[in-house]
Amino acid sequence: MHYGSLIQIERADTKYFDYGFIDSHLHLDLFENPKAIIEKSLNNNLSFLLTAGSNRESNIKNISISDGKNVFVAVGISPDFYQDYFDISDLFKYKQVIAVGEIGLDTTIDTPLDKQLDIFKKQIEIAKEKEVPVIIHSRGALDKVVNILEEANVKRAVFHFFEGDINIARSLAKKGYKISIPVKLNSKKKIIVKELEIENLLFETDAPVAGEFPWDVIELYNYASKVRGKDINDIKDAIFNNFREYFYI
């Protein structure tokens, strides 16, 4: 497969980074000018962005605009693009690729569930082979997704735009999984931000699909600081460490 002018890069030594904010899930490929979005994110004290793929085109574009220093990539085929499935293994030669995602199951779309299951399981095996986390897309299928992860003995999974409640979040956290909460909060997500142990959390915007811009994630840090009664720098440092330690960067 030909990937045009994509280049391999070396990872940065992140021990020299300031503890900035992190948007753990967005789609830079969907912005009209992703380079400008990255630049403004860095100017707003974001240290890391993790941009996720959904189809062949988005995966390739995300790799082309990432640097492996501040911007990292999850590659994957989401449930609604099952017909676009290809073997993503070769994309791991690019050092900015640190996860498989977003992948999973979605009962709210027309894609046949058997097709979704097929590509979900194939991509889980790739993640295990490459020893990277999976970024989970789950809509109305949380129990089934968790069962599949357990059957496959997946050790690291991030539940993007988490749809469950605090009890399910705690159950998943005990399995070693991370709960990623978006800027757009409902009552269930507010409880999770307030009560779930901080070491189990990540914050995201899902921009521009759900959120608007990656720097809007700072609103969520401020909210967490308020409801948890913690200094925002403590929240920032905790999320920073969660991200680095989970993705081995």
Secondary structure, DSSP 8 states (H G I E B T S, - for coil): ---TT--------GGGS---EEEEEE-GGGSSSHHHHHHHHHHTTEEEEEEE--SHHHHHHHHHH--SSSEEEEE---GGGGGG---GGGGGGSTTEEEEEEEEEETTSSS-HHHHHHHHHHHHHHHHHHT--EEEEEES-HHHHHHHHHHTT---EEETT--S-HHHHHHHHHTT-EEEEESS--HHHHHHHHHS-GGGEEEE--TTTSSS-GGGHHHHHHHHHHHHT--HHHHHHHHHHHHHHHHT-
